[in-house]
């Protein structure tokens, strides 16, 4: 039987699908008000807003966390919503399990600026983190949904420009291709109420504007993935993108020599990470109400 939190998550996305198109302001407000409560508040975590080289950012610091280890986190939201505030609780749980600090950062919404403004903000925040003296071997890059596009874009930029790469990568329910070709758009159509082929197609065109949908920095499935650090991919079994984005990215990583692990958070869930602190089906869901396990699965 599905938990109350899983049902709440499902209800949120079904209601979002029924609402239909919203103005940019209404979209942002809906996520701020209705999505944020899906995550439990982690105990013993402090938050501090900071200017990260001209980028609004937020330090997430669990009590007792290692100061020299950082999760560099790109939040999701389809480039139309989401923020350091909507994701702070979820990232707080992740940082507790890892025993490290985390840095959440903002980037422009697509209605205000088109790609590559979002990737430019990501690179600027990462440069700032390195300039703060955090060693790249103690950085894990992570992102969910649209944040996965920025994370893979950052990895390519860093490698191609001889910047230090992070030591590891974690992707949650990643949006990793813009061609909208995943077979699970059809097989999971009745399970994933919101992320239909039409909706994701609109999000992609809204993000790119006049940009090239084959640009590998925006479309990871067209990217050269050689030389990337180990990557952990996690998704819910009911997600519309599971058979295209996650499966194809794993195949490419294996073919091109990268290390990757795929974890199915739950065979019956979508956008599972929003239940952080409640559900044990996420990689960091073990920290119910902020109680982190001693055998934390992520160390950097």
N, C-alpha and C positions, 0 to 999 in steps of 0.2 A: 504493500500500500504506500502511495506517495505521502511524504511528510507534509505538514501544514505549510512549511516554508517552500517546498517544491510546488505546491498548489498555488501559493501566493505568487511565485515567480511566473508560473504558467498563466495565471489570471492577468498579471501585468501585461504580458505580451499580447494576449488575446484582446484586452481592452485597447491597447495601442493600435492593433490592426483594425479594430472597428472604428476608431476615431478618424482614420483617413488622414489626408494631408493637413499639415499645420503650418502656421507661419513660423519663421525661424525662432522668434521669441517664445512662442507657445511650445514649440518642440523642446527648447532648452528648459523651460519652466516645468514641463511635464516630467522630464527626467529628474530634475532637481527635487521635485516634491514626491514623486511616486516610486522612482527607482531606488533612490538612496536608502529608504527604510528596509529594503530587502536584505541588507547586510547587518549583522549584529555589531554592536559597538565593542571594539576590543578594549579590554582593561589594560591599564598600565602603558599607554602609548601617548606620547606627546607629539604635537604638530606645530611647526614653525614655518610661516611663509617667508620666502626669500627671493631676492632678485638674482636669477641665475644667468648672468651675462646679458641682461635685457629681457629675459624670459621669466614670466611669473612662475614660481615653483613653490613647492612645499616639502620641507623635511618631515619625514615620518620616523620617529625614534622611539622604539620600545625601551622600557627601562631595562638596563643591563645589556643593551645591544652593543656589539663591537662597533666602535666609531670608524674604524678603517675599512669596513666592508659595506658596500652600498648596492641596493637594487635600484637600477635606473629604469623608471616605469613610465611607459606611454599609455595613457588611458584611452579607452575606446569611446564609441558614440557615433560611429558612421560619419564623422566630420561635421555633424549637425548638432551634437549635444555632448554631454559628458564634460567633466572638469576635474581639477585636483580635489574639489570638494565632494563630488559624487563618488569618487573612488577612494577617498582617504581611509575609510573603515576597512574596505577589502584589502588595500595595500598594507594597512596596519596589521592585519592578521598574517599576511604573507611575510612581513618583516619580522614579526614575532617568531614565526616558525623557523625562519632563516637565522635568527639571532643577529640581525644586522640593521642598519638604517636603510631607509629608502628615500629616493628623490622623485617626487611626482612633478610634472611640469605641464604648462599650458601650451597650446598652439592655436593658430587662428581657425575659426569655423569656416567651412567652405563657402557659406553665403557671403562672408566678408572678404576672404582671399582664397584664390584657387591654388592648387598644387603648382609649384613646389614649396609654397610658404610654410606648410606644415612640416615638411622635412627639414627646411632651413632652421626652423625653431628647434627641432629635435637635435640637430647637429650643434647648434649654438649652446644648448643646455648641456650636452655631453662634453663639449670643449670646456665649459665652465667647471664641470665636475672634475675633469682631469687637472685643470689649472688649480683647483683647490687642494691638490696633492693626493687625491685618492688613486691608488695604483690600479691600473687596468686589470691586473690579475685578481683584484679583489672587488671587481664590478660584475654584476649579473644584469644584463639588459632583459627587460620583460615588457609585455604588453598584451592587451586583450582586444579582440575585435579589430577595429580600424587601427588601434595601436600596433598591431602586428605588422601592418604595412610600413609604419614609420620605423619599427625596430629593424626589419629587414632592409629598409632603405638606409638606415644608419650603418648597418654592418657593411653594406656595399660601399658607402661613402668612405668609411674609415679604412677599409682594405685598399680601396683604389687611390686614396690620398695619403697612404702610409701613416695613418693615425693608429694609435694602439686600439686593438679590439677588446671588448669585454671578455671575461673568462668563460661565461656561459650565457645561455639564453633560455627564457621560458615564455611560451606563447599559450594564451588561454582563449579558446574559441576564436581562433585567428581568422581574419578576413585576409586571404593571401592571393587572390586573383580577381581580376576585374572583367574577365570574359563572360562571367555568369554561366559557366558550362557544367557546374557540378550536377551529376545525376541525382544527388539527394534533394535537389530542388523539387523533383517530382516524387521520389520515394518517401520523403519526409514532409510532403506538402500538408498533410492533415495533422502533423505533429508540431511543426514550427509555423505558428500562425502568422508571425510578423514578417520574417525574412523570406519573402517570396522572390521569385526571379525578377518580377517587376519592381519591387521595392529596392532590391540590391542593385538592379540596373540603374535606377534613378540616383541612388546614393553614389554610384561610381561616376556617372556623368556629371553630377553636381560637384564632386570632388575634383575631377580633372578639368572641367571647363573645356577649353580648346586644346588641352594637353593630349599627349599621345598615350592611349590605353596600353600600348606595348612597351612603354618606358619601364625597364626592369626595376628602376628604383621605386616605382609606384605599383608594380605588378610582379611580386616575387617569383611567380611561376615562370617568368621570362628571364629571371636573373641567373647569373653565374654564381653558384653557391659555394664554390671552392674556397677553402681557407677559412671557413666560418668556425667559430667555437662550437662545442657541444650544444645541442638544441633539444629542449623538452617541449613537446606539443601536447596539449590537453584539450579535449572537447567533449561535449555531450552527444550521446548517440542519436538524439532526435533532431540535431541541428541541420539546417538546410545546406550548410557548407561542408559537412563532414566528409562526404565522398569525393569532393573535388579539391578544395583548398588543403585540407589536412593530408589526405591520402596522396595527392600529387606532390605536395611539398616533401613528404617523407620519401617518396620514390626518387625525387630529384636529389635529395640529400644523400641517399644511399648510392646513387649512380655517380655522384660527383665527389664521393669520398668523405662527406661530412658525417659527424656522429649525431644521431637523433634517437629519441625515445618518444613513442606515442602512448599516451594514457587516456583510456576512455573513462571520463569522470563518472558517468552513469549512462547505462544504455537507454534510459528513459528521461533525459533532461535536455534543456536548451539553455544556453547562456548561463551555465551552472555557477560560475564564479560569483554571481550577484548574491548567492546564498552564503557567502563567507561568514564563518562563525556559527552557522546553524547546521549546515549539511556536512556529513562526514564523507561525502562523495567527491569533494574537491581535494586537491593535493595538499591544501592547507586548511581544509575544513575540520581537521582534527582539533583545532584550537577553539572549541566551543566556548563562546563567551570569553575568549581571550586566554584560555588555558592551553598553553603550548606544550606539545609533547617533548620529552627529553630527546627522543631519537628523531630530531627534525630532519626532513628529507632533503633540504637544500642548504648546502654550506658553500660559501664563497671566500 
